[in-house]
């Protein structure tokens, strides 16, 4: 039986990080033995006197919030020695000694693909992320991401429409939902997946914790797919972790005029696999998939991943078709569309409204792009 209290107490010792935690486990075998150890033995294990003093004086009051949180439904603590601890995560540098989880722990044991990208994506990038996630989830791959706005949120939403669900890895305590705008999405994930953190209950979101969290997103997964990312992006940190962990890295290319494609293009130059359809990923990961049908009946690629719109265009009149030719994946303001098409501003505005209602274009921040 796992001594949950001892694991939590050691986790709460001020100044004791993951490296020292692992060192104590290696030296003493289990947390309770470390908590009961003499100062000389703790010093021999590599702890400083300050940390030793903190360890020897810590009381159960320090874990009261953790225990209260664990008493609630769907709240779990998964220790490194727990059979529910994801095997892939054990093989990264400094795997978390503890994982706090809200939802169903079984999702951690399913084949995972990390999907990450910009917090401020284009409309087409957001839609592509959603569709890829849905198709891949229907192929038996659980989608992992970071619950951030933009691409992360779209990935979770798409995966929730699929069969294999989604896992959100966050950089704060699970008594907090961040960003607050994703409260409803977090509830859906907890009911049809899992939300996971290595941070103790009560830990507030801090800038420095997010890059560290990214190693868990990649470490839990067979590979990482970057949908849209600027040249300097947190998504590239996740991709770098994946490369260092020996995992697959995939990137969706974009227009050379789109700054959010530059990070993906950089990854491709560094050896990431260029992805155009969901099949490209399924073919690479087929050998890893637990679902035997995944390789024999791979998910169809998302309709939005191609620059082909035959069905919609067949239903449009010539003027609307001409207008659509001025639009691509790059959002354009009305004045740019007027210049490209040769129509008046009033004509363009009228046609754009019709196309938007028909679902052929989308408007975001006053700019239009086709879908």
C-alpha positions as CSV (number, residue, x, y, z in Angstrom):
1,X,0.0,0.0,0.0
2,X,1.3,3.5,-1.0
3,X,2.1,5.8,2.0
4,X,0.4,8.8,0.4
5,X,1.1,11.0,3.5
6,X,4.8,10.4,3.3
7,X,5.0,11.1,-0.4
8,X,3.2,14.3,0.1
9,X,5.2,15.4,3.1
10,X,8.5,14.9,1.2
11,X,7.0,16.8,-1.7
12,X,6.2,19.8,0.5
13,X,9.6,20.1,2.1
14,X,10.8,23.7,1.3
15,X,13.9,23.7,-1.0
16,X,13.5,20.0,-1.9
17,X,13.2,19.8,-5.7
18,X,12.7,16.8,-8.0
19,X,16.4,16.0,-8.2
20,X,16.8,15.8,-4.5
21,X,13.5,13.9,-4.2
22,X,14.9,11.2,-6.6
23,X,18.2,11.2,-4.7
24,X,16.4,10.5,-1.5
25,X,14.3,7.7,-3.1
26,X,17.5,6.1,-4.4
27,X,19.3,6.4,-1.1
28,X,16.5,5.4,1.3
29,X,14.1,3.4,-0.9
30,X,10.9,5.2,0.0
31,X,9.7,8.6,1.4
32,X,8.9,7.5,5.0
33,X,12.4,6.2,5.5
34,X,13.8,9.6,4.3
35,X,11.5,11.4,6.7
36,X,12.7,9.3,9.6
37,X,16.4,9.4,8.7
38,X,19.1,11.0,10.9
39,X,20.6,14.2,9.9
40,X,24.0,12.6,9.2
41,X,22.3,10.2,6.7
42,X,20.4,13.0,5.0
43,X,23.6,14.9,4.7
44,X,25.3,11.9,3.2
45,X,22.4,11.7,0.7
46,X,23.4,15.2,-0.5
47,X,21.0,17.5,1.3
48,X,22.0,20.9,2.6
49,X,21.6,21.7,6.3
50,X,18.8,24.1,5.5
51,X,16.8,21.4,3.7
52,X,17.6,18.9,6.4
53,X,16.2,21.2,9.0
54,X,13.0,21.8,7.0
55,X,12.6,18.0,6.4
56,X,13.0,17.1,10.0
57,X,10.5,19.8,11.2
58,X,7.7,19.4,8.6
59,X,4.3,18.4,10.0
60,X,1.1,17.0,8.6
61,X,-0.3,20.6,8.6
62,X,1.8,21.2,5.5
63,X,-0.2,18.7,3.5
64,X,-3.7,19.6,4.8
65,X,-4.7,21.3,1.6
66,X,-3.5,18.3,-0.5
67,X,-5.5,15.8,1.6
68,X,-8.6,18.0,1.5
69,X,-8.3,18.1,-2.3
70,X,-7.7,14.4,-2.6
71,X,-10.9,13.7,-0.6
72,X,-13.0,14.9,-3.5
73,X,-14.4,12.8,-6.3
74,X,-12.2,12.3,-9.4
75,X,-9.1,13.6,-7.5
76,X,-6.0,11.4,-7.5
77,X,-2.4,11.3,-6.5
78,X,-0.1,9.1,-8.6
79,X,3.3,8.4,-7.1
80,X,6.3,7.2,-9.1
81,X,5.9,3.7,-7.7
82,X,2.2,3.6,-8.7
83,X,1.1,1.2,-11.4
84,X,-0.9,4.1,-12.9
85,X,2.2,6.2,-13.4
86,X,2.7,6.6,-17.2
87,X,5.7,4.5,-18.3
88,X,6.9,6.9,-21.0
89,X,7.1,9.7,-18.4
90,X,9.4,7.6,-16.2
91,X,12.1,7.7,-18.9
92,X,12.5,11.5,-19.1
93,X,15.0,13.5,-17.1
94,X,13.7,14.3,-13.6
95,X,10.3,12.7,-13.9
96,X,7.9,14.2,-11.4
97,X,7.8,12.1,-8.1
98,X,4.1,12.9,-7.8
99,X,1.3,13.7,-10.3
100,X,-1.9,15.3,-9.2
101,X,-4.7,14.3,-11.4
102,X,-8.3,15.3,-11.8
103,X,-10.4,13.0,-14.0
104,X,-9.7,9.4,-15.0
105,X,-6.1,8.1,-14.5
106,X,-6.6,5.5,-17.2
107,X,-6.1,8.2,-19.9
108,X,-2.5,8.5,-18.8
109,X,-1.9,4.9,-20.0
110,X,-3.3,5.4,-23.5
111,X,-1.1,6.2,-26.5
112,X,-0.6,10.0,-26.5
113,X,0.2,12.7,-29.1
114,X,1.1,16.1,-27.8
115,X,-0.3,19.0,-29.8
116,X,0.9,22.5,-29.2
117,X,0.9,25.9,-30.9
118,X,0.3,29.6,-30.7
119,X,-1.9,31.3,-28.1
120,X,-2.9,33.7,-30.9
121,X,-3.4,31.5,-33.9
122,X,-5.0,32.3,-37.3
123,X,-8.6,31.1,-37.8
124,X,-7.4,28.3,-40.2
125,X,-4.7,27.2,-37.7
126,X,-7.2,26.9,-34.9
127,X,-9.6,25.0,-37.1
128,X,-6.8,22.7,-38.4
129,X,-5.8,21.9,-34.8
130,X,-9.4,21.1,-33.8
131,X,-9.9,18.8,-36.8
132,X,-6.5,17.0,-36.5
133,X,-7.2,16.4,-32.8
134,X,-10.7,15.0,-33.5
135,X,-9.5,12.6,-36.2
136,X,-6.5,11.4,-34.3
137,X,-8.6,10.8,-31.2
138,X,-11.0,8.8,-33.3
139,X,-8.0,6.7,-34.4
140,X,-7.3,5.8,-30.7
141,X,-4.7,8.5,-29.8
142,X,-5.3,10.6,-26.7
143,X,-4.4,14.2,-27.4
144,X,-2.2,16.0,-24.8
145,X,-1.8,19.7,-24.6
146,X,-1.4,22.6,-22.1
147,X,-4.9,24.1,-21.7
148,X,-3.7,27.5,-22.9
149,X,-5.8,29.8,-25.1
150,X,-5.5,29.4,-28.9
151,X,-4.1,26.1,-30.4
152,X,-4.1,24.2,-27.0
153,X,-7.7,24.9,-26.4
154,X,-8.7,24.0,-30.0
155,X,-6.8,20.7,-29.6
156,X,-8.6,19.8,-26.4
157,X,-12.0,20.7,-28.0
158,X,-11.3,18.6,-31.0
159,X,-10.1,15.6,-29.0
160,X,-13.2,15.7,-26.8
161,X,-15.2,15.1,-30.0
162,X,-13.2,11.9,-30.6
163,X,-13.0,8.5,-29.0
164,X,-9.7,8.6,-27.1
165,X,-10.2,11.9,-25.2
166,X,-7.6,14.4,-24.0
167,X,-5.1,15.1,-21.2
168,X,-4.3,18.7,-20.1
169,X,-1.0,19.3,-18.4
170,X,-0.9,22.5,-16.4
171,X,1.8,24.5,-14.5
172,X,-0.1,25.2,-11.3
173,X,-2.1,23.5,-8.6
174,X,-5.3,21.7,-9.6
175,X,-7.4,23.7,-7.3
176,X,-6.9,26.5,-9.8
177,X,-8.2,26.8,-13.4
178,X,-6.0,28.9,-15.7
179,X,-6.9,30.7,-17.8
180,X,-10.2,31.3,-16.1
181,X,-11.9,31.5,-19.6
182,X,-11.2,27.7,-19.9
183,X,-13.2,26.8,-16.8
184,X,-15.9,25.1,-18.8
185,X,-13.4,23.3,-21.0
186,X,-11.5,22.1,-17.9
187,X,-14.7,20.6,-16.6
188,X,-15.3,18.8,-19.9
189,X,-11.7,17.5,-19.9
190,X,-12.0,16.2,-16.3
191,X,-15.2,14.3,-17.3
192,X,-13.7,12.9,-20.5
193,X,-10.0,12.8,-19.9
194,X,-7.7,14.1,-17.2
195,X,-6.0,17.3,-16.0
196,X,-2.5,16.7,-14.6
197,X,0.0,18.7,-12.7
198,X,3.3,18.1,-10.8
199,X,2.6,21.2,-8.8
200,X,1.2,21.0,-5.2
201,X,-2.3,22.2,-4.5
202,X,-2.3,26.0,-4.0
203,X,0.5,26.7,-6.4
204,X,-0.3,29.8,-8.5
205,X,0.5,30.1,-12.2
206,X,4.0,31.6,-12.6
207,X,5.9,32.4,-15.8
208,X,8.9,30.2,-14.9
209,X,6.7,27.1,-14.3
210,X,5.3,26.8,-17.9
211,X,8.6,25.9,-19.7
212,X,9.2,23.2,-17.1
213,X,5.6,21.9,-17.6
214,X,6.3,21.6,-21.3
215,X,8.7,18.7,-20.7
216,X,5.7,16.7,-19.3
217,X,3.6,17.4,-22.3
218,X,6.2,15.9,-24.6
219,X,7.3,13.3,-22.1
220,X,3.9,11.8,-21.8
221,X,3.5,11.4,-25.5
222,X,4.8,9.3,-28.4
223,X,5.3,12.5,-30.4
224,X,4.7,16.2,-30.5
225,X,2.8,18.0,-33.3
226,X,3.3,21.8,-33.6
227,X,0.4,23.4,-35.5
228,X,1.3,27.1,-35.6
229,X,4.3,28.7,-33.8
230,X,6.2,31.9,-34.1
231,X,10.0,31.8,-34.5
232,X,10.4,32.3,-30.7
233,X,7.6,30.3,-29.1
234,X,7.0,28.2,-26.1
235,X,5.8,25.5,-28.4
236,X,9.3,25.2,-29.7
237,X,10.4,24.5,-26.1
238,X,8.0,21.5,-26.1
239,X,9.3,20.3,-29.4
240,X,12.9,20.6,-28.2
241,X,12.1,18.5,-25.1
242,X,10.5,15.9,-27.4
243,X,13.7,15.8,-29.5
244,X,15.8,15.4,-26.4
245,X,13.5,12.7,-25.1
246,X,13.9,10.7,-28.3
247,X,10.2,11.3,-29.3
248,X,8.8,12.0,-32.8
249,X,8.4,15.7,-33.7
250,X,5.9,16.8,-36.4
251,X,5.1,20.2,-37.8
252,X,2.4,21.6,-40.1
253,X,3.9,24.0,-42.7
254,X,2.2,27.2,-43.6
255,X,2.5,30.3,-45.9
256,X,5.9,32.0,-46.0
257,X,4.0,35.2,-45.3
258,X,2.6,33.9,-42.1
259,X,4.8,34.7,-39.1
260,X,3.1,31.8,-37.2
261,X,4.5,29.4,-39.7
262,X,8.1,30.3,-39.1
263,X,8.5,28.2,-36.0
264,X,7.1,25.1,-37.8
265,X,9.4,25.7,-40.8
266,X,12.4,26.0,-38.4
267,X,11.5,22.6,-36.9
268,X,11.2,21.0,-40.3
269,X,14.7,22.3,-41.2
270,X,15.9,20.7,-37.9
271,X,14.5,17.3,-38.8
272,X,10.8,17.4,-37.8
273,X,8.5,15.5,-40.0
274,X,6.4,17.7,-42.3
275,X,2.7,16.9,-41.8
276,X,-0.1,17.6,-44.3
277,X,-2.7,15.1,-43.2
278,X,-3.6,13.0,-40.1
279,X,-2.4,10.0,-42.1
280,X,1.1,11.3,-42.0
281,X,1.1,11.0,-38.2
282,X,-0.8,7.8,-38.0
283,X,1.7,6.1,-40.4
284,X,4.6,7.1,-38.1
285,X,2.9,6.1,-34.9
286,X,1.1,3.0,-36.1
287,X,3.7,0.7,-34.6
288,X,3.1,2.2,-31.1
289,X,-0.7,2.3,-31.2
290,X,-2.6,0.0,-28.8
291,X,-5.6,0.0,-31.2
292,X,-4.9,-2.5,-33.9
293,X,-7.4,-0.8,-36.2
294,X,-5.4,2.5,-36.2
295,X,-2.9,1.3,-38.8
296,X,-5.4,-0.7,-40.9
297,X,-8.1,2.0,-40.9
298,X,-6.3,5.3,-40.3
299,X,-8.4,8.4,-39.8
300,X,-9.2,10.4,-42.8
301,X,-7.2,13.7,-43.0
302,X,-9.1,16.8,-41.8
303,X,-10.9,18.5,-44.7
304,X,-9.4,21.8,-43.6
305,X,-5.8,20.5,-44.0
306,X,-6.0,20.9,-47.8
307,X,-6.4,24.0,-50.0
308,X,-9.3,22.4,-51.9
309,X,-12.9,23.5,-51.5
310,X,-14.6,21.7,-54.5
311,X,-18.0,21.2,-52.8
312,X,-18.4,24.7,-51.4
313,X,-17.1,26.3,-54.6
314,X,-19.5,24.4,-56.8
315,X,-22.4,25.9,-54.9
316,X,-21.1,29.5,-55.2
317,X,-21.8,32.0,-58.0
318,X,-18.9,33.3,-60.1
319,X,-18.5,36.6,-58.1
320,X,-18.2,34.7,-54.8
321,X,-15.7,32.3,-56.4
322,X,-13.6,35.2,-57.6
323,X,-13.7,36.8,-54.1
324,X,-12.6,33.5,-52.5
325,X,-9.6,33.3,-54.8
326,X,-8.3,36.5,-53.0
327,X,-8.5,34.7,-49.7
328,X,-6.2,32.0,-48.5
329,X,-5.0,31.0,-45.0
330,X,-3.7,34.5,-44.3
331,X,-6.3,36.9,-42.7
332,X,-7.0,39.9,-44.9
333,X,-8.7,43.3,-44.1
334,X,-11.5,44.4,-46.3
335,X,-9.5,47.1,-48.1
336,X,-6.9,44.4,-49.1
337,X,-9.7,42.2,-50.5
338,X,-11.2,45.2,-52.4
339,X,-7.8,45.9,-54.0
340,X,-7.4,42.2,-54.9
341,X,-10.9,41.6,-56.3
342,X,-11.7,44.8,-58.0
343,X,-15.1,45.0,-56.4
344,X,-16.3,48.0,-54.4
345,X,-16.1,48.0,-50.6
346,X,-19.9,47.7,-50.4
347,X,-19.9,44.7,-52.8
348,X,-17.1,43.0,-50.9
349,X,-18.8,43.5,-47.5
350,X,-22.1,42.1,-48.8
351,X,-20.4,39.0,-50.3
352,X,-18.3,38.4,-47.3
353,X,-21.4,38.4,-45.1
354,X,-23.0,35.8,-47.3
355,X,-19.8,33.7,-47.4
356,X,-19.5,33.9,-43.6
357,X,-23.1,32.8,-43.1
358,X,-22.5,29.9,-45.5
359,X,-19.3,28.9,-43.5
360,X,-16.9,29.5,-46.4
361,X,-15.0,32.4,-44.6
362,X,-14.5,33.4,-41.0
363,X,-13.8,36.8,-39.6
364,X,-11.4,37.3,-36.7
365,X,-10.3,40.7,-35.4
366,X,-11.8,42.4,-38.5
367,X,-9.8,40.2,-41.0
368,X,-11.2,37.5,-43.1
369,X,-9.8,34.1,-44.1
370,X,-11.3,31.1,-45.8
371,X,-12.1,27.9,-44.0
